[in-house]
């Protein structure tokens, strides 16, 4: 076997496509100085046989949450927010009381419910008329009761990050989209073609879902049928859609665009905020009883072999993704694929399969 991890990574990514696990995929590795590795394979449009290019965009789904979290931490640094302030100090139009704090929302310990969000999408044609506030209020009305005392334990909630989008708007006095553009993407020189919240159909991948599957059946039953197009190679084609709440899952990006955000967290002094704020961002959070929840203020923590990582999988109708920082290796990795994902374990299994080649000690590779 070659001693170069790049060759093994390319082989794994190609295998994911030829084995029909995903139609297409982008995969980018960065270090503090720049792009270390970039690769794409497969099709962005199966019917037209359009290959995935470096410029092809994907929906990042829940991987968006770490960028929302970074925006919150930036506001904390400049004194516009405080982590242990109640949500009500910034956004009052919710049913969850005064005990839920900004920290609880970030660390996913709020106790706010997490209903299946398969219906929380709308078509491109309806985007200009979409009323995000109305959708959020209706979602909270149907999910108004906390599942446990805030801070008691970890429990994932898309509504928590939807609310963080509103916190950002109230604290910054600008829209969530405008704040992210001016205060996250522009300082990192990440252009609108690499990351943003608008779909350019000329570059955006078609999302797919395997037809004969439990998720495929669920999508067909629950989604607006106008969002489902032709069947190609045993998969539903899903027309381009927007998430109802951009802050929990609406980022449209390339893998390299997202990786350039992660790259900033590898720098000794990030451009986005201070090293101290970066360290706060990556500090593992505890329950009220002092138990480690395996979550920072935005990232899940995990291990691949002997390597610890900070990660955030994302999945939604037609797309799946994962982003990870490996602090010991001083690298960060982002990948995007155009196949529906709903399970964190599913996305993590792809990352484990491919990323392991960067985590094998050099001397071990040389001896193979």
Secondary structure as GFF3:
##gff-version 3
##sequence-region A 1 368
A	DSSP	alpha_helix	5	18	.	.	.	ID=ss1
A	DSSP	beta_strand	24	31	.	.	.	ID=ss2
A	DSSP	beta_strand	34	45	.	.	.	ID=ss3
A	DSSP	beta_strand	50	51	.	.	.	ID=ss4
A	DSSP	beta_strand	58	59	.	.	.	ID=ss5
A	DSSP	three_ten_helix	61	63	.	.	.	ID=ss6
A	DSSP	alpha_helix	64	77	.	.	.	ID=ss7
A	DSSP	three_ten_helix	87	89	.	.	.	ID=ss8
A	DSSP	alpha_helix	102	107	.	.	.	ID=ss9
A	DSSP	beta_strand	121	123	.	.	.	ID=ss10
A	DSSP	three_ten_helix	124	129	.	.	.	ID=ss11
A	DSSP	alpha_helix	132	142	.	.	.	ID=ss12
A	DSSP	alpha_helix	158	172	.	.	.	ID=ss13
A	DSSP	alpha_helix	176	180	.	.	.	ID=ss14
A	DSSP	pi_helix	181	185	.	.	.	ID=ss15
A	DSSP	beta_strand	195	196	.	.	.	ID=ss16
A	DSSP	beta_strand	207	210	.	.	.	ID=ss17
A	DSSP	alpha_helix	214	222	.	.	.	ID=ss18
A	DSSP	three_ten_helix	225	227	.	.	.	ID=ss19
A	DSSP	beta_strand	228	232	.	.	.	ID=ss20
A	DSSP	beta_strand	235	238	.	.	.	ID=ss21
A	DSSP	beta_strand	241	243	.	.	.	ID=ss22
A	DSSP	alpha_helix	246	249	.	.	.	ID=ss23
A	DSSP	beta_strand	252	253	.	.	.	ID=ss24
A	DSSP	alpha_helix	255	266	.	.	.	ID=ss25
A	DSSP	alpha_helix	275	281	.	.	.	ID=ss26
A	DSSP	beta_strand	300	304	.	.	.	ID=ss27
A	DSSP	beta_strand	307	316	.	.	.	ID=ss28
A	DSSP	beta_strand	319	326	.	.	.	ID=ss29
A	DSSP	beta_strand	331	337	.	.	.	ID=ss30
A	DSSP	alpha_helix	344	359	.	.	.	ID=ss31
A	DSSP	alpha_helix	362	366	.	.	.	ID=ss32
###
